[in-house]
Amino acid sequence: MQSLGLEPDPWQVEVLEAGHPRLLLNCCRQAGKSTAVAMLALAEAVFIPYTKVLLVSRSLRQSSELFRIVTDLYGRLKKPLPERQTRSELELANHSRIVCLPCQEETIRCYSNVSLLVIDEAARVPDDLYRAVSPMLAVSNGRMICLSTPYGKRGFFFDAWANGGSDWARIEIPAQRIPRISAEFLAGERRRLGESWYRQEYCCSFEALEGLVYSDFARCVVDPALSSEPDAPARVLPAGRKFGGIDFGFRNPFAAVWGVLDKEGVVWLTGEHYQRQRPVSWHADHLPRDVYWYADPSGANERAELLQRGLKVVPGVNDLRPGIGKVTARLETGTLKVLAGRCPNLLAEAELYRYSDDPRERNAEIPLDEHNHALAALRYLIMGIDARGGPRPGGSSPAGTQPKPRRPWLRYDNEALWTTL
């Protein structure tokens, strides 16, 4: 780096020389983390024959950007050991390779004997991808470096930083340690971004994001003593009829949440199911049978299969803004509770589901379509209970509503009349 006019910071020297087998780089924006890791990848490939380096990020564009830094450094070093170079791979005459890959768990499993695995923007990389690439180091005993700026309290990067223990070495570099970033610039960013975003982007703080749709969701989590284990005795759970919501997905997660509506009209969420890339039949075997389900109205085929497998399922209401209003009203009135430890993915999504940062956008009133699968299932559940009244086991009505008149049994939309072929 010095020969290229890049004077490394002390923490970059540690990245290059310490040889940590598992390293988390929690750095502010523009700290120089990509440059340091790119130089490390190139140095290992040049000086150690048969080195295989994989660069992974949340998209091919982002991993290609890190690869571009590698190839720029390679060019400035007069291209030692040249063999072959493409837009996504650099191969050297000593049989070392540096490869950049897209964020597609199902297409990158073929790589093995990896010497150095680099996960860029790790806080935004799906957990499924991390689980797919981590076993690539099993035989080679290779190294892993995860570099990122924080992105909320979720995902494998946050979990490793907070709970990974001695498995990981950690380097934290806030903006105050970067002499290239002026105090005047940081003061302006604090005013422009707001306190929460500023702490996350420049202070290495794992923050709940501003603009959250459900900013007070964490308040509805009840005392852990009430919900200790999934197989806790029934006496500690609220009594009432069981309802659930389902949001269908395959590459996106299939998400289901369920709970109890007690006699006071309080919804107690007692469980969730959250899984990707499984058929509906598999999900049906993992859902409780004694729950009345409100499901994604666009998934007619999926509902039909669940009905065939003995679940009680009806179409939910997919009015986004009214549904958000109904959930928010229950949060504000304390009539929505989540038993602690039962719905971790729902709570994780609530810390990320947000509106656009730019209020001038055309759909500024519509949240961003991400981190919302378990929350969509919750919307179907709450709308089914509150907005529609919906059919219920035993014919009773939700608290605070009048029972709807019984509809004729012989009608075209009665799904009990139809046989799926």
C-alpha positions as CSV (number, residue, x, y, z in Angstrom):
1,M,0.0,0.0,0.0
2,Q,2.8,2.4,0.8
3,S,4.5,1.8,-2.6
4,L,1.2,2.9,-4.2
5,G,0.9,6.0,-2.1
6,L,-1.7,4.5,0.2
7,E,-0.6,5.1,3.8
8,P,-2.5,2.5,5.8
9,D,-4.2,3.4,9.1
10,P,-3.2,1.3,12.1
11,W,-6.4,-0.7,12.0
12,Q,-5.8,-1.5,8.3
13,V,-2.3,-2.8,9.2
14,E,-4.0,-5.1,11.7
15,V,-6.4,-6.4,9.0
16,L,-3.4,-7.1,6.7
17,E,-1.0,-8.6,9.2
18,A,-2.9,-10.2,12.1
19,G,-4.2,-13.2,10.2
20,H,-7.5,-13.4,12.1
21,P,-9.3,-16.6,11.0
22,R,-12.7,-15.0,11.6
23,L,-12.9,-11.2,11.4
24,L,-15.8,-8.7,11.7
25,L,-15.1,-5.2,10.4
26,N,-17.7,-2.8,11.7
27,C,-16.7,0.4,10.0
28,C,-18.3,3.7,9.2
29,R,-18.8,4.9,5.7
30,Q,-15.7,5.7,3.7
31,A,-13.4,4.3,6.4
32,G,-11.3,2.4,3.8
33,K,-12.5,-1.1,4.7
34,S,-12.9,-2.2,1.1
35,T,-9.4,-1.0,0.1
36,A,-7.8,-2.8,3.0
37,V,-9.6,-6.1,2.3
38,A,-9.0,-5.8,-1.4
39,M,-5.3,-5.4,-0.8
40,L,-5.3,-8.4,1.5
41,A,-7.1,-10.6,-1.1
42,L,-4.7,-9.6,-3.8
43,A,-1.6,-10.1,-1.6
44,E,-2.6,-13.6,-0.6
45,A,-3.4,-14.5,-4.2
46,V,0.0,-13.2,-5.4
47,F,2.2,-14.6,-2.7
48,I,0.5,-17.9,-1.9
49,P,0.1,-20.3,-4.8
50,Y,-3.3,-22.0,-5.3
51,T,-5.1,-19.4,-3.2
52,K,-8.8,-19.2,-3.9
53,V,-10.5,-16.0,-2.8
54,L,-14.3,-15.5,-3.1
55,L,-15.9,-12.0,-2.9
56,V,-19.6,-12.1,-2.0
57,S,-22.0,-9.3,-1.4
58,R,-25.8,-8.7,-1.4
59,S,-25.7,-8.2,-5.2
60,L,-23.4,-8.9,-8.1
61,R,-23.0,-5.2,-8.7
62,Q,-21.7,-4.7,-5.2
63,S,-19.3,-7.7,-5.2
64,S,-18.1,-6.5,-8.7
65,E,-17.3,-3.1,-7.2
66,L,-15.1,-4.8,-4.6
67,F,-13.5,-6.9,-7.4
68,R,-12.9,-3.7,-9.3
69,I,-10.8,-2.3,-6.4
70,V,-8.8,-5.5,-6.5
71,T,-8.1,-5.3,-10.2
72,D,-7.3,-1.6,-10.0
73,L,-4.7,-2.4,-7.3
74,Y,-3.5,-5.3,-9.5
75,G,-3.0,-2.9,-12.4
76,R,-1.1,-0.4,-10.3
77,L,1.2,-3.1,-9.2
78,K,2.1,-3.8,-12.9
79,K,0.0,-7.0,-13.0
80,P,2.3,-9.6,-11.4
81,L,1.9,-13.2,-12.5
82,P,-0.7,-12.5,-15.2
83,E,-2.7,-15.4,-16.6
84,R,-6.4,-14.6,-17.3
85,Q,-8.8,-11.8,-16.3
86,T,-12.5,-11.4,-16.9
87,R,-15.2,-9.2,-15.5
88,S,-15.7,-11.5,-12.5
89,E,-12.5,-13.5,-12.1
90,L,-8.8,-12.9,-11.9
91,E,-6.6,-16.0,-12.4
92,L,-2.8,-15.8,-11.8
93,A,0.0,-17.9,-13.2
94,N,0.6,-19.4,-9.7
95,H,-2.9,-21.0,-10.0
96,S,-4.5,-18.5,-7.5
97,R,-7.9,-17.1,-8.3
98,I,-10.1,-14.2,-7.1
99,V,-13.8,-14.6,-8.0
100,C,-16.7,-12.2,-7.3
101,L,-20.1,-13.8,-6.9
102,P,-23.8,-12.7,-6.8
103,C,-26.1,-13.0,-3.8
104,Q,-27.7,-16.2,-5.0
105,E,-27.5,-19.0,-2.4
106,E,-28.6,-21.7,-4.8
107,T,-25.9,-21.0,-7.5
108,I,-22.7,-20.6,-5.5
109,R,-22.6,-23.9,-3.6
110,C,-20.1,-25.4,-6.1
111,Y,-17.1,-23.7,-4.7
112,S,-14.8,-25.6,-2.3
113,N,-11.3,-25.4,-0.8
114,V,-11.7,-21.7,-0.3
115,S,-8.7,-19.9,1.2
116,L,-10.3,-16.5,1.9
117,L,-14.0,-15.7,2.0
118,V,-14.9,-12.0,2.0
119,I,-18.5,-11.0,2.6
120,D,-19.0,-7.3,1.8
121,E,-21.9,-5.3,3.1
122,A,-22.4,-8.2,5.4
123,A,-25.2,-6.5,7.5
124,R,-27.4,-6.5,4.3
125,V,-26.6,-10.0,3.1
126,P,-29.3,-12.6,3.7
127,D,-28.7,-15.2,6.4
128,D,-29.3,-18.0,3.8
129,L,-26.3,-16.9,1.8
130,Y,-24.1,-16.8,4.9
131,R,-25.2,-20.4,5.7
132,A,-24.4,-21.5,2.2
133,V,-20.9,-20.1,2.0
134,S,-19.6,-20.8,5.5
135,P,-19.2,-24.6,4.9
136,M,-16.8,-23.8,2.0
137,L,-14.1,-23.3,4.7
138,A,-14.6,-26.6,6.4
139,V,-11.8,-28.6,4.7
140,S,-9.5,-25.8,3.7
141,N,-9.7,-24.2,7.2
142,G,-9.8,-20.9,5.3
143,R,-10.3,-17.4,6.7
144,M,-13.5,-15.3,6.6
145,I,-13.8,-11.5,6.7
146,C,-17.1,-9.8,7.0
147,L,-17.0,-6.1,6.5
148,S,-20.0,-3.7,6.8
149,T,-21.6,-0.6,8.1
150,P,-24.4,-1.6,10.6
151,Y,-28.0,-2.1,9.3
152,G,-30.3,-2.5,12.2
153,K,-30.3,-5.2,14.9
154,R,-30.8,-8.2,12.6
155,G,-29.0,-10.7,10.5
156,F,-26.0,-12.9,11.0
157,F,-23.6,-9.9,11.1
158,F,-25.3,-8.3,14.1
159,D,-25.7,-11.7,15.8
160,A,-22.0,-12.5,15.3
161,W,-21.0,-9.0,16.6
162,A,-23.3,-9.2,19.6
163,N,-23.3,-12.9,20.5
164,G,-20.5,-14.5,18.5
165,G,-18.1,-14.6,21.5
166,S,-14.5,-15.6,21.0
167,D,-15.2,-17.2,17.6
168,W,-14.8,-13.7,16.0
169,A,-12.2,-11.0,16.1
170,R,-13.8,-7.6,16.0
171,I,-12.6,-4.2,14.7
172,E,-14.8,-1.2,15.1
173,I,-13.9,2.0,13.3
174,P,-16.2,5.0,13.8
175,A,-15.8,8.2,11.8
176,Q,-13.9,9.9,14.6
177,R,-11.0,7.6,14.0
178,I,-10.7,8.5,10.3
179,P,-8.6,11.6,9.9
180,R,-9.8,11.9,6.2
181,I,-13.3,12.8,7.4
182,S,-13.6,16.3,8.7
183,A,-15.6,17.3,11.8
184,E,-17.5,19.9,9.7
185,F,-18.7,17.2,7.3
186,L,-19.8,15.0,10.2
187,A,-21.7,17.9,11.8
188,G,-23.5,18.5,8.5
189,E,-24.4,14.8,8.1
190,R,-25.8,14.7,11.6
191,R,-28.2,17.5,10.7
192,R,-29.1,16.0,7.3
193,L,-29.6,12.4,8.3
194,G,-31.0,12.7,11.8
195,E,-29.5,11.2,15.0
196,S,-30.4,7.5,14.5
197,W,-29.2,7.3,10.9
198,Y,-26.1,9.3,11.7
199,R,-25.1,6.9,14.6
200,Q,-25.6,3.9,12.3
201,E,-23.7,5.3,9.3
202,Y,-20.8,7.0,11.2
203,C,-20.7,5.7,14.7
204,C,-20.9,1.9,14.1
205,S,-24.1,1.7,16.1
206,F,-26.7,-1.0,15.4
207,E,-29.8,1.2,15.4
208,A,-33.5,0.7,14.8
209,L,-34.1,2.7,11.6
210,E,-35.9,6.1,11.4
211,G,-39.2,6.1,9.5
212,L,-40.3,2.8,10.9
213,V,-43.8,1.8,10.2
214,Y,-44.2,0.3,13.7
215,S,-41.8,2.3,15.8
216,D,-43.2,1.1,19.1
217,F,-43.6,-2.6,18.2
218,A,-41.1,-3.8,20.9
219,R,-43.4,-2.5,23.6
220,C,-45.9,-5.2,22.9
221,V,-43.5,-8.0,24.0
222,V,-44.6,-9.4,27.3
223,D,-42.7,-10.6,30.4
224,P,-40.5,-13.6,29.4
225,A,-41.7,-15.4,32.5
226,L,-45.1,-15.8,30.8
227,S,-43.8,-17.6,27.8
228,S,-40.6,-19.4,28.9
229,E,-40.5,-22.4,26.4
230,P,-42.5,-23.3,23.3
231,D,-43.9,-26.4,25.2
232,A,-44.8,-24.4,28.3
233,P,-47.9,-25.6,30.1
234,A,-51.2,-24.3,28.8
235,R,-52.0,-22.7,32.1
236,V,-49.4,-19.9,31.5
237,L,-51.0,-19.0,28.1
238,P,-54.1,-16.8,27.7
239,A,-57.3,-18.7,27.0
240,G,-59.3,-18.0,23.9
241,R,-59.8,-18.9,20.2
242,K,-56.8,-19.3,18.0
243,F,-56.3,-17.3,14.8
244,G,-53.4,-16.9,12.4
245,G,-52.2,-15.1,9.3
246,I,-50.2,-16.4,6.4
247,D,-48.1,-14.7,3.7
248,F,-47.1,-17.0,0.9
249,G,-43.7,-17.1,-0.6
250,F,-41.0,-19.4,-2.0
251,R,-37.8,-17.4,-2.6
252,N,-39.3,-14.8,-0.2
253,P,-40.1,-16.5,3.1
254,F,-43.4,-18.3,3.7
255,A,-44.4,-16.5,6.9
256,A,-47.2,-17.4,9.3
257,V,-48.0,-16.0,12.8
258,W,-50.7,-17.2,15.1
259,G,-52.1,-16.5,18.5
260,V,-55.1,-16.3,20.8
261,L,-57.9,-13.7,20.9
262,D,-58.9,-13.6,24.6
263,K,-62.3,-12.6,26.0
264,E,-61.0,-9.0,26.5
265,G,-60.3,-8.6,22.8
266,V,-56.5,-8.8,23.2
267,V,-54.5,-10.7,20.6
268,W,-51.7,-12.7,22.1
269,L,-49.2,-13.9,19.4
270,T,-47.8,-17.3,20.5
271,G,-45.9,-18.6,17.5
272,E,-44.5,-18.1,14.0
273,H,-43.3,-20.2,11.1
274,Y,-40.8,-18.6,8.7
275,Q,-39.0,-20.5,6.0
276,R,-37.8,-20.2,2.4
277,Q,-37.8,-22.5,-0.6
278,R,-40.1,-25.2,0.7
279,P,-43.3,-26.4,-1.0
280,V,-46.7,-25.6,0.5
281,S,-47.2,-29.2,1.5
282,W,-44.1,-29.0,3.7
283,H,-45.4,-25.8,5.4
284,A,-48.7,-27.4,6.0
285,D,-47.1,-30.1,8.1
286,H,-45.4,-27.4,10.2
287,L,-48.6,-25.3,11.0
288,P,-50.9,-25.9,13.9
289,R,-54.2,-27.5,13.0
290,D,-56.4,-25.8,15.7
291,V,-55.9,-22.3,14.2
292,Y,-58.3,-20.4,11.9
293,W,-56.1,-18.8,9.2
294,Y,-56.5,-15.6,7.2
295,A,-54.1,-16.0,4.2
296,D,-52.8,-13.9,1.4
297,P,-55.8,-13.4,-0.9
298,S,-53.6,-13.7,-4.1
299,G,-52.6,-17.2,-3.2
300,A,-55.7,-19.2,-4.3
301,N,-53.7,-22.3,-5.3
302,E,-51.8,-22.3,-2.0
303,R,-55.0,-21.9,0.0
304,A,-56.6,-24.8,-1.8
305,E,-53.6,-27.0,-1.0
306,L,-53.8,-26.0,2.7
307,L,-57.5,-26.7,2.7
308,Q,-56.9,-30.2,1.2
309,R,-54.4,-30.9,4.1
310,G,-57.0,-30.1,6.7
311,L,-56.3,-26.5,7.7
312,K,-59.1,-24.0,8.1
313,V,-58.0,-21.2,5.7
314,V,-59.9,-18.2,4.2
315,P,-58.7,-15.3,2.1
316,G,-57.4,-12.3,4.1
317,V,-57.8,-8.6,3.3
318,N,-54.8,-7.0,1.6
319,D,-55.6,-3.3,2.0
320,L,-52.2,-2.1,3.0
321,R,-52.8,1.2,4.7
322,P,-56.0,0.2,6.5
323,G,-54.2,-2.9,7.7
324,I,-51.2,-0.9,9.0
325,G,-53.7,1.4,10.7
326,K,-55.4,-1.6,12.4
327,V,-52.1,-3.0,13.7
328,T,-51.0,0.4,14.8
329,A,-54.2,1.0,16.7
330,R,-53.7,-2.3,18.6
331,L,-50.2,-1.3,19.4
332,E,-51.3,2.0,20.8
333,T,-54.2,0.5,22.9
334,G,-52.1,-2.4,24.2
335,T,-54.4,-5.0,22.6
336,L,-51.6,-6.7,20.7
337,K,-49.1,-8.8,22.7
338,V,-46.2,-11.0,21.6
339,L,-45.0,-13.7,24.0
340,A,-41.3,-13.2,24.3
341,G,-39.1,-15.7,22.3
342,R,-42.0,-16.9,20.2
343,C,-41.8,-14.6,17.1
344,P,-38.2,-13.5,16.5
345,N,-38.6,-13.0,12.8
346,L,-41.7,-10.8,13.3
347,L,-39.8,-8.6,15.8
348,A,-36.7,-8.4,13.5
349,E,-38.9,-7.2,10.6
350,A,-40.6,-4.6,12.8
351,E,-37.1,-3.1,13.4
352,L,-36.6,-2.7,9.6
353,Y,-40.0,-2.2,7.9
354,R,-40.0,1.5,7.1
355,Y,-41.1,4.3,4.8
356,S,-38.9,5.8,2.2
357,D,-36.4,8.4,3.4
358,D,-37.6,10.9,0.7
359,P,-41.1,12.2,1.5
360,R,-41.2,13.7,-2.0
361,E,-41.4,10.3,-3.6
362,R,-44.6,9.4,-5.4
363,N,-45.5,6.6,-3.0
364,A,-44.1,8.2,0.2
365,E,-47.2,6.9,2.1
366,I,-46.5,3.3,1.1
367,P,-43.7,1.5,3.0
368,L,-40.8,0.0,1.2
369,D,-41.6,-3.5,-0.1
370,E,-39.0,-5.3,2.0
371,H,-38.7,-6.9,5.5
372,N,-42.5,-7.3,5.6
373,H,-43.4,-11.0,5.2
374,A,-44.2,-11.9,8.8
375,L,-45.7,-8.4,9.2
376,A,-48.0,-9.0,6.2
377,A,-49.2,-12.2,7.9
378,L,-49.9,-10.2,11.0
379,R,-51.9,-7.7,8.9
380,Y,-54.1,-10.5,7.5
381,L,-54.6,-11.8,11.0
382,I,-55.6,-8.4,12.5
383,M,-57.7,-7.4,9.6
384,G,-59.5,-10.7,9.7
385,I,-60.4,-10.2,13.3
386,D,-61.0,-6.5,13.4
387,A,-62.0,-5.3,9.9
388,R,-64.1,-8.2,8.6
389,G,-65.2,-10.1,11.6
390,G,-64.6,-13.1,9.5
391,P,-65.9,-16.7,10.1
392,R,-64.8,-18.0,13.4
393,P,-64.9,-21.4,15.0
394,G,-68.0,-21.7,17.1
395,G,-69.7,-18.8,15.4
396,S,-68.6,-16.2,18.0
397,S,-67.7,-12.6,17.0
398,P,-64.5,-10.6,17.7
399,A,-64.7,-8.5,20.8
400,G,-66.4,-5.2,20.2
401,T,-68.2,-6.2,17.0
402,Q,-71.6,-7.4,16.1
403,P,-71.9,-10.8,14.6
404,K,-72.5,-10.8,10.8
405,P,-75.6,-12.5,9.5
406,R,-75.0,-16.0,8.3
407,R,-74.5,-16.3,4.6
408,P,-76.2,-18.9,2.4
409,W,-74.2,-22.1,2.3
410,L,-74.9,-22.7,-1.4
411,R,-72.9,-19.9,-3.0
412,Y,-70.0,-19.8,-5.5
413,D,-67.4,-18.4,-3.0
414,N,-68.0,-21.1,-0.4
415,E,-64.7,-23.0,-0.8
416,A,-66.2,-26.1,0.9
417,L,-68.2,-26.8,-2.2
418,W,-65.2,-27.0,-4.5
419,T,-62.9,-29.9,-5.1
420,T,-59.3,-29.1,-6.1
421,L,-58.2,-31.1,-9.2
